[in-house]
Amino acid sequence: MRLLIVGTLKGQLTTATKIAIDNGAAVTHADDNEQAMRVLRGGRGADLLLVDVAIDIRDLVMRLEAEHIHVPIVACGIANDARAAVAAIHAGAKEYIPLPPDPELIAAVLAAVANDSRELVYRDESMAKVVKLAQQIAGSDASVMITGESGTGKEVLARYVHTRSHRAKKPFISINCAAIPEHLLESELFGHEKGAFTGAVARRIGKFEEATGGTLLLDEISEMDVRLQSKLLRAIQERVIDRVGGSRPVPVDIRILATSNRNLADAVRAGTFREDLLFRLNVVNLKIPPLRERPADILELAQHFARKYADANGVPVRPISAEARRVLTTNRWQGNVRELENTIHRSVLMASGDEIGADAILTPEGDRLDQSKTPPAVAHATFAAEQVTRALVGRTVADVERDLILETLKHCLGNRTHAANILGISIRTLRNKLNEYADGGLPIPAVGSGETRAFASMG
């Protein structure tokens, strides 16, 4: 966990620094926004910024956005300064911490950002075999490919491998290859020199250099453009990188972990993934089974999440009733552990009485989980199929494809990754299609809601 403290707050942050260090954080200080940006560009990086409300937080947020640096900001100030707290949140801070700092509050914020609560919880024998293999190879420097469906816990397993390696005290840096536009991903990975392209106002150290000595996780690497894959291959083979606009190679010392929710052998055959890069990355393959194939893990994880969210929400820890356990174990869990976690979180909030009953095991829409997926009658299914068939006749393939994509995205509440998985296309292909529809003036479902809005460009 790397914490960057910006500002002085008349010495109050000295206490916060001590608390952070006591909780295992590496702390760096900066007096103002300019110095903070120099720290972030210089490769020391940060997982969290703790910023004095006297600092211009809006200016800092704009600087971070301009240079595509993604790091959460928590503002802090004297306890009775409510106006400054509101202004900080409006400016872009995620949270506000009153000072003098409360040790438990600081520790909770650090734990949340560091994802310390994402424990590797398992009981099923199929998962135990994966964990045993992870333990065996954790101490090596071998590249590891972690595969499995979305939501199975690939990043959690990657962190598990890192914390049991000889690099555990060095940085663990993760970059989501699907979330960053193609033209920015190279700079994010390898860094750039001042003036390398429009907006490159200063030298920026990339993730490879930031992770030196530690571990770099390339999350959803299957979404990386094939042209960038060749540069990645050279970096892995030769342990040197070239900054964008740079004139000399830069040596790096890192271990590479990668994840994918797709079959990369199929991607190689399709020409969208380099075979030589796959060989380099896939020295060891940790394949996580979907949750539906790990029945013993369902209840183990459910009980873990029930305790976790009871504590987080200040409610009593309730046992899961026998009927609720039956509902949980018979569900398919298409979203795997992520879906189960959200379901249990809801159940903790909705439960009443001494147990979490089946009535509290609900879908996001509020329906009982076991009732919402009851198969329709055969006659109804046949009628629906006939109606769909009639609706397709006389329409172009492009029109049908467009409606399918937009309806699927609406069903996923705007979540691009889930929609792409259901549609069986890459996130990049989905993004390109949505750009095309948005340019034509069509409303696109917004991320995180069922609402729609029109975008001139989706980036």
The 8 nearest C-alpha neighbors of each residue, nearest first, counted from 0:
[[1, 24, 113, 46, 25, 2, 23, 109],
 [2, 0, 45, 25, 46, 24, 26, 47],
 [1, 3, 26, 47, 45, 25, 48, 46],
 [2, 4, 27, 48, 28, 26, 45, 49],
 [5, 3, 49, 28, 48, 50, 29, 27],
 [4, 6, 50, 29, 30, 28, 31, 49],
 [7, 5, 30, 51, 31, 8, 50, 29],
 [6, 8, 9, 10, 12, 30, 51, 5],
 [9, 7, 11, 10, 6, 51, 12, 76],
 [10, 8, 7, 11, 12, 6, 13, 51],
 [9, 11, 12, 13, 8, 7, 14, 6],
 [12, 10, 13, 8, 9, 14, 99, 98],
 [11, 13, 15, 14, 10, 16, 8, 7],
 [14, 12, 16, 11, 15, 10, 17, 7],
 [13, 15, 17, 12, 16, 11, 18, 100],
 [16, 14, 12, 18, 13, 17, 100, 19],
 [17, 15, 13, 19, 14, 18, 12, 20],
 [16, 18, 20, 14, 19, 15, 21, 13],
 [17, 19, 21, 15, 16, 20, 102, 14],
 [20, 18, 22, 16, 24, 21, 17, 15],
 [19, 21, 24, 23, 17, 22, 18, 16],
 [20, 22, 18, 19, 23, 17, 24, 16],
 [23, 21, 19, 20, 24, 18, 106, 109],
 [22, 24, 20, 21, 19, 25, 0, 18],
 [25, 23, 20, 0, 19, 1, 22, 26],
 [24, 26, 1, 2, 0, 20, 23, 27],
 [25, 27, 2, 3, 24, 1, 28, 16],
 [26, 28, 3, 4, 2, 25, 29, 1],
 [29, 27, 4, 3, 5, 26, 30, 6],
 [28, 30, 5, 35, 34, 31, 4, 6],
 [31, 29, 6, 5, 34, 7, 28, 32],
 [30, 32, 34, 33, 29, 6, 5, 35],
 [33, 31, 35, 34, 59, 36, 30, 5],
 [32, 34, 36, 35, 31, 37, 30, 29],
 [33, 35, 37, 36, 29, 32, 31, 38],
 [36, 34, 32, 38, 29, 33, 37, 31],
 [35, 37, 39, 33, 38, 34, 40, 32],
 [36, 38, 34, 40, 35, 39, 41, 33],
 [39, 37, 41, 35, 36, 40, 43, 34],
 [38, 40, 44, 36, 41, 37, 42, 43],
 [41, 39, 203, 37, 204, 38, 42, 36],
 [40, 42, 38, 39, 204, 43, 37, 203],
 [41, 43, 209, 204, 44, 40, 39, 208],
 [44, 42, 41, 38, 39, 209, 45, 40],
 [43, 45, 39, 42, 38, 209, 46, 1],
 [46, 44, 1, 47, 2, 3, 43, 39],
 [45, 47, 1, 70, 2, 0, 112, 44],
 [46, 48, 2, 71, 45, 70, 72, 3],
 [49, 47, 72, 3, 4, 50, 2, 73],
 [50, 48, 4, 73, 74, 72, 5, 3],
 [49, 51, 5, 74, 4, 48, 75, 73],
 [50, 52, 6, 75, 53, 54, 74, 76],
 [53, 51, 54, 76, 75, 74, 50, 83],
 [54, 52, 51, 55, 6, 8, 76, 56],
 [53, 55, 52, 51, 56, 6, 31, 50],
 [56, 54, 58, 57, 59, 53, 52, 32],
 [57, 55, 59, 58, 54, 90, 60, 87],
 [56, 58, 90, 60, 59, 55, 61, 91],
 [57, 59, 61, 56, 55, 60, 62, 32],
 [60, 58, 56, 62, 57, 61, 32, 63],
 [61, 59, 57, 63, 62, 58, 56, 64],
 [60, 62, 64, 58, 59, 63, 65, 57],
 [63, 61, 59, 65, 60, 64, 58, 66],
 [62, 64, 68, 60, 66, 61, 65, 67],
 [65, 63, 67, 61, 66, 62, 68, 60],
 [66, 64, 62, 63, 67, 61, 198, 68],
 [65, 67, 63, 64, 68, 62, 198, 199],
 [68, 66, 64, 65, 63, 69, 187, 183],
 [67, 69, 63, 66, 64, 70, 65, 39],
 [70, 68, 67, 63, 71, 64, 46, 66],
 [69, 71, 47, 46, 68, 72, 45, 48],
 [72, 70, 47, 48, 93, 73, 69, 92],
 [73, 71, 48, 92, 93, 49, 47, 74],
 [74, 72, 94, 49, 92, 93, 95, 48],
 [75, 73, 95, 50, 49, 52, 51, 92],
 [76, 74, 96, 51, 95, 97, 52, 50],
 [77, 75, 97, 98, 52, 51, 78, 96],
 [76, 78, 98, 97, 80, 79, 99, 75],
 [77, 79, 97, 98, 80, 76, 99, 81],
 [80, 78, 81, 77, 97, 76, 82, 98],
 [79, 81, 83, 82, 78, 77, 84, 76],
 [82, 80, 84, 83, 79, 85, 78, 86],
 [83, 81, 85, 84, 80, 86, 87, 79],
 [84, 82, 86, 81, 85, 80, 87, 52],
 [83, 85, 81, 87, 82, 86, 95, 88],
 [84, 86, 88, 82, 87, 83, 89, 81],
 [85, 87, 83, 89, 84, 88, 90, 82],
 [88, 86, 90, 84, 85, 89, 92, 83],
 [87, 89, 92, 85, 91, 90, 86, 93],
 [88, 90, 86, 87, 91, 85, 92, 57],
 [91, 89, 57, 87, 88, 56, 86, 92],
 [90, 92, 88, 89, 93, 60, 87, 57],
 [91, 93, 88, 72, 73, 87, 94, 74],
 [94, 92, 73, 72, 88, 91, 71, 95],
 [93, 95, 73, 92, 74, 88, 96, 72],
 [96, 94, 74, 75, 73, 84, 97, 93],
 [95, 97, 75, 74, 98, 94, 76, 73],
 [98, 96, 78, 76, 77, 75, 100, 99],
 [99, 97, 100, 77, 78, 76, 96, 75],
 [98, 100, 11, 97, 101, 77, 78, 14],
 [101, 99, 98, 15, 102, 97, 105, 14],
 [100, 102, 104, 103, 105, 99, 98, 97],
 [103, 101, 105, 104, 106, 18, 100, 15],
 [104, 102, 106, 105, 101, 107, 108, 100],
 [105, 103, 107, 101, 106, 102, 108, 100],
 [104, 106, 108, 102, 107, 103, 109, 101],
 [105, 107, 103, 109, 104, 108, 110, 102],
 [108, 106, 104, 110, 105, 109, 103, 111],
 [109, 107, 111, 105, 110, 106, 104, 112],
 [108, 110, 106, 112, 107, 111, 113, 105],
 [109, 111, 107, 113, 115, 108, 112, 114],
 [112, 110, 108, 114, 109, 113, 107, 115],
 [113, 111, 109, 114, 110, 108, 46, 47],
 [112, 114, 110, 115, 111, 0, 109, 46],
 [115, 113, 111, 116, 112, 117, 110, 109],
 [114, 116, 110, 113, 117, 111, 118, 112],
 [115, 117, 114, 118, 110, 111, 113, 307],
 [118, 116, 115, 114, 155, 119, 120, 152],
 [117, 119, 116, 120, 115, 155, 114, 159],
 [118, 120, 121, 155, 117, 156, 159, 152],
 [121, 119, 118, 300, 122, 299, 296, 303],
 [122, 120, 296, 123, 119, 126, 299, 300],
 [121, 123, 296, 295, 124, 299, 127, 126],
 [122, 124, 295, 296, 126, 125, 293, 121],
 [123, 125, 127, 126, 128, 122, 293, 295],
 [126, 124, 128, 127, 123, 293, 129, 288],
 [127, 125, 129, 128, 124, 123, 130, 121],
 [126, 128, 124, 130, 129, 125, 131, 123],
 [129, 127, 131, 126, 125, 130, 124, 132],
 [130, 128, 126, 132, 127, 131, 285, 133],
 [129, 131, 133, 127, 132, 128, 134, 126],
 [132, 130, 128, 134, 133, 129, 127, 135],
 [131, 133, 135, 129, 134, 130, 128, 136],
 [134, 132, 130, 131, 135, 136, 137, 160],
 [133, 135, 131, 137, 132, 136, 130, 160],
 [134, 136, 132, 133, 137, 131, 138, 139],
 [135, 137, 133, 139, 138, 134, 132, 141],
 [138, 136, 160, 164, 134, 139, 163, 133],
 [139, 137, 164, 136, 165, 163, 140, 135],
 [140, 138, 141, 136, 137, 164, 165, 135],
 [139, 141, 254, 142, 138, 137, 255, 136],
 [142, 140, 139, 143, 282, 254, 283, 136],
 [141, 143, 255, 280, 282, 256, 254, 140],
 [144, 142, 256, 283, 281, 282, 284, 280],
 [143, 145, 284, 257, 281, 258, 280, 256],
 [146, 144, 258, 285, 286, 284, 257, 153],
 [147, 145, 286, 259, 258, 260, 287, 285],
 [148, 146, 287, 260, 286, 151, 288, 149],
 [147, 149, 260, 151, 150, 289, 146, 261],
 [148, 150, 151, 260, 147, 334, 335, 152],
 [149, 151, 337, 335, 336, 152, 334, 148],
 [150, 152, 335, 336, 149, 148, 153, 289],
 [153, 151, 155, 150, 154, 156, 336, 287],
 [154, 152, 156, 155, 151, 145, 157, 258],
 [153, 155, 157, 156, 152, 158, 218, 258],
 [154, 156, 152, 158, 157, 153, 159, 119],
 [155, 157, 159, 153, 154, 158, 160, 152],
 [158, 156, 154, 160, 159, 155, 153, 161],
 [159, 157, 161, 155, 160, 156, 162, 154],
 [158, 160, 156, 157, 162, 161, 155, 163],
 [159, 161, 137, 157, 163, 158, 162, 133],
 [162, 160, 158, 164, 163, 159, 167, 157],
 [163, 161, 167, 159, 164, 160, 158, 166],
 [164, 162, 160, 161, 137, 167, 159, 138],
 [163, 165, 138, 137, 166, 161, 167, 162],
 [164, 166, 167, 138, 163, 168, 139, 161],
 [167, 165, 213, 164, 169, 168, 212, 161],
 [168, 166, 162, 164, 169, 165, 161, 163],
 [169, 167, 166, 170, 165, 213, 162, 171],
 [168, 170, 213, 166, 167, 212, 171, 214],
 [171, 169, 213, 210, 172, 214, 168, 212],
 [170, 172, 214, 213, 215, 210, 173, 169],
 [173, 171, 215, 210, 170, 216, 214, 174],
 [174, 172, 216, 215, 217, 171, 175, 218],
 [173, 175, 217, 218, 176, 216, 172, 206],
 [176, 174, 218, 177, 178, 219, 217, 173],
 [175, 177, 178, 220, 219, 223, 218, 179],
 [178, 176, 222, 175, 179, 219, 426, 223],
 [177, 179, 175, 176, 180, 426, 174, 222],
 [178, 180, 184, 177, 176, 181, 183, 175],
 [181, 179, 183, 182, 184, 178, 458, 177],
 [180, 182, 184, 183, 179, 224, 185, 223],
 [181, 183, 180, 184, 185, 186, 179, 187],
 [184, 182, 181, 186, 180, 185, 187, 179],
 [183, 185, 187, 181, 186, 179, 182, 188],
 [186, 184, 188, 187, 183, 189, 182, 227],
 [185, 187, 190, 189, 188, 184, 183, 191],
 [188, 186, 184, 205, 185, 190, 189, 206],
 [187, 189, 206, 205, 185, 186, 207, 190],
 [188, 190, 205, 242, 186, 187, 185, 207],
 [205, 191, 189, 204, 186, 242, 203, 187],
 [192, 190, 243, 242, 203, 186, 202, 244],
 [193, 191, 202, 244, 195, 245, 194, 243],
 [192, 194, 201, 202, 199, 200, 195, 191],
 [193, 195, 199, 196, 200, 192, 197, 201],
 [196, 194, 244, 192, 193, 199, 243, 191],
 [197, 195, 194, 199, 198, 244, 193, 243],
 [198, 196, 199, 194, 195, 200, 193, 66],
 [197, 199, 200, 196, 66, 65, 194, 195],
 [200, 198, 194, 193, 196, 201, 197, 195],
 [199, 201, 193, 198, 194, 202, 197, 66],
 [202, 200, 193, 199, 203, 192, 194, 40],
 [201, 203, 192, 193, 191, 40, 204, 200],
 [204, 202, 40, 190, 191, 201, 205, 41],
 [203, 205, 190, 42, 40, 41, 208, 209],
 [190, 206, 204, 189, 188, 187, 207, 208],
 [205, 207, 209, 188, 208, 210, 187, 189],
 [206, 208, 210, 209, 205, 188, 189, 211],
 [209, 207, 211, 210, 206, 205, 251, 204],
 [208, 210, 42, 206, 207, 211, 205, 43],
 [211, 209, 213, 207, 208, 170, 172, 215],
 [212, 210, 252, 208, 253, 213, 209, 251],
 [211, 213, 252, 253, 169, 210, 166, 214],
 [212, 214, 169, 170, 166, 210, 253, 211],
 [213, 215, 254, 171, 253, 210, 255, 172],
 [214, 216, 172, 255, 173, 210, 171, 254],
 [217, 215, 173, 256, 257, 218, 172, 255],
 [218, 216, 257, 174, 220, 256, 173, 175],
 [217, 219, 175, 258, 220, 257, 216, 174],
 [220, 218, 259, 258, 221, 176, 222, 177],
 [219, 221, 222, 223, 218, 176, 217, 259],
 [220, 222, 219, 223, 259, 263, 261, 272],
 [223, 221, 220, 177, 219, 176, 224, 425],
 [222, 224, 220, 221, 176, 225, 228, 227],
 [225, 223, 226, 227, 222, 228, 181, 271],
 [224, 226, 228, 227, 272, 271, 223, 273],
 [227, 225, 228, 224, 229, 230, 223, 231],
 [228, 226, 230, 229, 225, 224, 231, 223],
 [227, 229, 231, 225, 226, 230, 232, 224],
 [230, 228, 232, 231, 227, 226, 233, 225],
 [231, 229, 233, 232, 227, 228, 234, 226],
 [230, 232, 228, 234, 229, 233, 235, 227],
 [231, 233, 229, 235, 230, 234, 276, 228],
 [234, 232, 236, 230, 231, 235, 237, 229],
 [235, 233, 238, 231, 239, 240, 232, 237],
 [236, 234, 232, 238, 233, 237, 231, 239],
 [237, 235, 233, 234, 238, 232, 279, 239],
 [236, 238, 239, 234, 233, 235, 240, 232],
 [239, 237, 234, 235, 251, 236, 250, 252],
 [240, 238, 250, 234, 249, 237, 251, 248],
 [239, 241, 249, 234, 248, 189, 250, 242],
 [242, 240, 248, 245, 249, 243, 189, 247],
 [241, 243, 191, 245, 190, 189, 244, 240],
 [244, 242, 191, 245, 190, 186, 195, 192],
 [243, 245, 195, 192, 242, 191, 246, 194],
 [246, 244, 242, 243, 192, 247, 241, 191],
 [247, 245, 244, 248, 241, 242, 243, 192],
 [246, 248, 245, 249, 241, 242, 240, 244],
 [249, 247, 241, 240, 239, 250, 246, 242],
 [248, 250, 240, 239, 241, 251, 247, 242],
 [251, 249, 239, 238, 240, 248, 252, 208],
 [252, 250, 238, 239, 211, 208, 253, 249],
 [253, 251, 211, 212, 238, 250, 254, 213],
 [254, 252, 211, 213, 212, 214, 251, 210],
 [253, 255, 214, 140, 215, 142, 213, 256],
 [256, 254, 142, 215, 214, 216, 253, 257],
 [255, 257, 216, 143, 142, 144, 215, 217],
 [258, 256, 217, 144, 216, 218, 145, 143],
 [259, 257, 145, 218, 219, 146, 144, 220],
 [258, 260, 219, 146, 261, 221, 220, 145],
 [259, 261, 148, 147, 146, 149, 219, 258],
 [262, 260, 259, 263, 221, 146, 147, 148],
 [261, 263, 265, 264, 266, 260, 259, 146],
 [264, 262, 266, 265, 261, 267, 221, 272],
 [263, 265, 267, 266, 262, 268, 274, 277],
 [264, 266, 268, 263, 267, 262, 269, 261],
 [267, 265, 263, 269, 271, 272, 264, 268],
 [268, 266, 272, 264, 270, 269, 265, 274],
 [267, 269, 265, 266, 270, 264, 271, 272],
 [270, 268, 266, 267, 271, 265, 272, 264],
 [269, 271, 267, 268, 272, 266, 273, 225],
 [270, 272, 266, 269, 225, 267, 273, 224],
 [273, 271, 267, 266, 270, 225, 274, 221],
 [274, 272, 276, 275, 267, 277, 271, 225],
 [273, 275, 277, 276, 267, 278, 272, 264],
 [276, 274, 278, 277, 273, 279, 232, 280],
 [277, 275, 279, 273, 278, 274, 232, 280],
 [276, 278, 274, 280, 275, 279, 281, 273],
 [277, 279, 275, 281, 276, 280, 274, 282],
 [280, 278, 276, 277, 281, 275, 282, 142],
 [281, 279, 277, 142, 278, 282, 143, 144],
 [280, 282, 144, 283, 278, 277, 143, 279],
 [283, 281, 142, 280, 143, 141, 279, 284],
 [282, 284, 143, 281, 144, 285, 142, 141],
 [285, 283, 144, 281, 145, 143, 286, 282],
 [284, 286, 145, 129, 144, 146, 287, 283],
 [287, 285, 146, 147, 145, 284, 288, 129],
 [286, 288, 147, 146, 285, 289, 151, 129],
 [289, 287, 292, 147, 286, 290, 293, 126],
 [290, 288, 291, 292, 151, 335, 148, 287],
 [289, 291, 293, 335, 292, 288, 336, 332],
 [290, 292, 293, 289, 331, 294, 332, 335],
 [293, 291, 290, 289, 294, 288, 125, 295],
 [292, 294, 290, 296, 291, 123, 295, 125],
 [295, 293, 296, 297, 292, 291, 328, 123],
 [294, 296, 123, 297, 293, 122, 298, 299],
 [297, 295, 299, 122, 123, 121, 294, 293],
 [296, 298, 300, 294, 299, 295, 301, 328],
 [297, 299, 301, 300, 296, 302, 295, 324],
 [300, 298, 296, 302, 301, 297, 303, 121],
 [299, 301, 303, 297, 298, 302, 296, 304],
 [302, 300, 298, 304, 303, 299, 297, 305],
 [301, 303, 305, 299, 300, 304, 298, 306],
 [302, 304, 300, 306, 301, 305, 307, 299],
 [305, 303, 307, 301, 306, 302, 308, 300],
 [304, 306, 302, 303, 307, 308, 309, 301],
 [307, 305, 309, 303, 304, 308, 316, 310],
 [306, 308, 304, 310, 305, 309, 303, 311],
 [309, 307, 311, 310, 305, 306, 344, 312],
 [308, 310, 314, 306, 312, 316, 311, 307],
 [309, 311, 313, 308, 307, 312, 306, 314],
 [312, 310, 308, 309, 313, 307, 314, 306],
 [313, 311, 309, 310, 314, 308, 348, 347],
 [312, 314, 310, 311, 309, 315, 308, 316],
 [313, 315, 309, 312, 310, 316, 347, 311],
 [316, 314, 309, 317, 313, 310, 306, 353],
 [315, 317, 309, 306, 314, 318, 305, 310],
 [318, 316, 354, 355, 315, 353, 319, 305],
 [317, 319, 354, 355, 320, 316, 353, 302],
 [320, 318, 355, 354, 323, 324, 356, 317],
 [319, 321, 323, 356, 322, 355, 354, 324],
 [320, 322, 324, 323, 325, 319, 356, 357],
 [323, 321, 325, 324, 320, 357, 326, 356],
 [322, 324, 357, 326, 320, 356, 325, 321],
 [325, 323, 327, 321, 322, 326, 328, 320],
 [324, 326, 322, 328, 323, 327, 329, 321],
 [327, 325, 323, 324, 329, 328, 369, 330],
 [328, 326, 324, 325, 330, 329, 323, 297],
 [327, 329, 325, 330, 326, 324, 297, 294],
 [328, 330, 326, 327, 325, 331, 369, 324],
 [329, 331, 327, 328, 332, 326, 369, 291],
 [330, 332, 291, 333, 329, 290, 328, 335],
 [333, 331, 335, 334, 330, 291, 338, 290],
 [332, 334, 335, 331, 338, 291, 290, 289],
 [335, 333, 338, 332, 150, 337, 336, 149],
 [334, 336, 332, 150, 290, 151, 333, 338],
 [337, 335, 339, 151, 338, 150, 340, 290],
 [336, 338, 150, 340, 339, 335, 334, 341],
 [339, 337, 334, 341, 336, 335, 340, 342],
 [338, 340, 336, 342, 337, 341, 343, 335],
 [341, 339, 337, 343, 342, 338, 336, 344],
 [342, 340, 344, 338, 339, 343, 345, 337],
 [341, 343, 339, 345, 344, 340, 338, 346],
 [344, 342, 346, 340, 345, 341, 305, 347],
 [343, 345, 341, 347, 342, 346, 308, 340],
 [346, 344, 342, 348, 343, 347, 349, 341],
 [345, 347, 359, 343, 349, 360, 348, 344],
 [346, 348, 344, 345, 350, 349, 343, 309],
 [349, 347, 345, 346, 350, 344, 312, 309],
 [348, 350, 346, 359, 347, 345, 351, 360],
 [351, 349, 359, 355, 347, 346, 348, 356],
 [352, 350, 349, 353, 354, 355, 356, 359],
 [351, 353, 354, 350, 355, 317, 356, 315],
 [352, 354, 317, 351, 355, 318, 350, 315],
 [355, 353, 317, 318, 319, 352, 356, 320],
 [354, 356, 319, 350, 320, 317, 318, 359],
 [355, 357, 323, 320, 358, 359, 354, 319],
 [356, 358, 323, 360, 359, 322, 326, 355],
 [359, 357, 356, 360, 367, 361, 350, 323],
 [358, 360, 346, 350, 357, 349, 356, 361],
 [361, 359, 357, 346, 358, 368, 367, 342],
 [362, 360, 367, 368, 366, 365, 359, 363],
 [361, 363, 365, 364, 366, 368, 367, 342],
 [364, 362, 365, 361, 366, 342, 345, 341],
 [365, 363, 362, 366, 361, 367, 371, 368],
 [364, 366, 362, 361, 363, 367, 368, 360],
 [367, 365, 361, 362, 364, 371, 368, 370],
 [368, 366, 361, 370, 369, 360, 371, 358],
 [367, 369, 361, 371, 362, 370, 360, 366],
 [368, 370, 367, 371, 326, 372, 373, 330],
 [371, 369, 367, 373, 372, 368, 366, 374],
 [370, 372, 368, 373, 369, 366, 367, 362],
 [373, 371, 370, 369, 374, 368, 375, 330],
 [372, 374, 370, 371, 375, 369, 376, 368],
 [375, 373, 372, 376, 377, 371, 380, 370],
 [376, 374, 380, 373, 379, 377, 378, 372],
 [375, 377, 379, 378, 380, 374, 381, 373],
 [376, 378, 380, 379, 381, 375, 374, 382],
 [379, 377, 381, 380, 376, 382, 375, 383],
 [378, 380, 382, 376, 381, 377, 383, 375],
 [379, 381, 377, 383, 378, 382, 384, 376],
 [382, 380, 384, 378, 383, 379, 377, 385],
 [381, 383, 379, 385, 384, 380, 378, 386],
 [382, 384, 386, 380, 381, 385, 379, 387],
 [385, 383, 381, 387, 386, 382, 380, 388],
 [386, 384, 388, 382, 383, 387, 389, 381],
 [385, 387, 383, 389, 384, 388, 390, 382],
 [388, 386, 390, 384, 385, 389, 383, 391],
 [389, 387, 385, 391, 390, 386, 384, 392],
 [388, 390, 386, 391, 387, 392, 385, 384],
 [389, 391, 387, 388, 392, 386, 393, 394],
 [392, 390, 388, 389, 394, 393, 387, 399],
 [391, 393, 389, 394, 390, 388, 395, 387],
 [392, 394, 391, 395, 390, 389, 396, 399],
 [393, 395, 392, 391, 398, 396, 399, 390],
 [396, 394, 398, 397, 399, 393, 391, 392],
 [395, 397, 399, 398, 400, 394, 401, 391],
 [396, 398, 400, 395, 399, 401, 394, 402],
 [399, 397, 401, 395, 400, 396, 402, 394],
 [398, 400, 396, 402, 401, 397, 403, 395],
 [401, 399, 397, 403, 398, 402, 396, 404],
 [402, 400, 398, 404, 399, 403, 397, 405],
 [401, 403, 405, 399, 404, 400, 406, 398],
 [404, 402, 400, 406, 401, 405, 407, 399],
 [403, 405, 407, 401, 402, 406, 408, 400],
 [404, 406, 408, 402, 407, 403, 409, 401],
 [407, 405, 409, 403, 408, 404, 402, 410],
 [406, 408, 410, 404, 409, 405, 418, 403],
 [407, 409, 411, 405, 413, 418, 410, 406],
 [410, 408, 412, 406, 411, 407, 413, 444],
 [409, 411, 407, 408, 412, 406, 413, 449],
 [412, 410, 408, 409, 414, 413, 418, 407],
 [413, 411, 449, 448, 409, 410, 414, 447],
 [412, 414, 446, 444, 445, 408, 411, 447],
 [415, 413, 411, 446, 417, 412, 416, 418],
 [414, 416, 418, 417, 413, 419, 408, 426],
 [415, 417, 419, 418, 414, 426, 420, 425],
 [418, 416, 420, 419, 415, 414, 421, 411],
 [417, 419, 415, 421, 408, 420, 416, 407],
 [418, 420, 422, 416, 424, 417, 421, 426],
 [421, 419, 423, 417, 418, 422, 416, 424],
 [420, 422, 418, 423, 419, 417, 407, 424],
 [421, 423, 419, 420, 424, 418, 404, 407],
 [422, 424, 420, 421, 419, 425, 418, 261],
 [425, 423, 419, 422, 428, 420, 426, 429],
 [426, 424, 428, 427, 419, 429, 222, 423],
 [425, 427, 429, 428, 419, 430, 416, 177],
 [426, 428, 430, 425, 429, 431, 222, 177],
 [429, 427, 431, 425, 430, 426, 432, 424],
 [428, 430, 426, 432, 427, 431, 433, 419],
 [429, 431, 427, 433, 428, 432, 426, 434],
 [432, 430, 434, 428, 429, 433, 427, 435],
 [433, 431, 435, 429, 434, 430, 428, 436],
 [432, 434, 436, 430, 435, 431, 437, 429],
 [435, 433, 437, 431, 432, 457, 436, 456],
 [434, 436, 432, 438, 433, 437, 431, 439],
 [435, 437, 433, 439, 438, 434, 441, 432],
 [436, 438, 434, 440, 441, 439, 454, 435],
 [439, 437, 435, 440, 436, 455, 434, 456],
 [438, 440, 436, 437, 441, 435, 434, 455],
 [441, 439, 437, 438, 453, 442, 436, 455],
 [440, 442, 437, 436, 439, 453, 443, 438],
 [443, 441, 453, 452, 451, 440, 437, 444],
 [442, 444, 451, 452, 453, 445, 441, 437],
 [445, 443, 451, 413, 409, 450, 452, 449],
 [446, 444, 413, 451, 448, 450, 443, 452],
 [445, 447, 413, 414, 448, 412, 444, 415],
 [448, 446, 413, 412, 445, 414, 449, 450],
 [449, 447, 412, 450, 446, 445, 413, 444],
 [448, 450, 412, 409, 444, 451, 413, 445],
 [449, 451, 448, 444, 445, 452, 412, 409],
 [452, 450, 444, 443, 445, 442, 449, 453],
 [451, 453, 442, 443, 444, 445, 454, 450],
 [454, 452, 442, 443, 437, 441, 440, 455],
 [455, 453, 456, 437, 457, 452, 443, 442],
 [454, 456, 438, 437, 453, 457, 440, 434],
 [457, 455, 454, 458, 434, 437, 438, 435],
 [456, 458, 434, 454, 455, 433, 430, 437],
 [457, 456, 180, 434, 430, 431, 179, 455]]
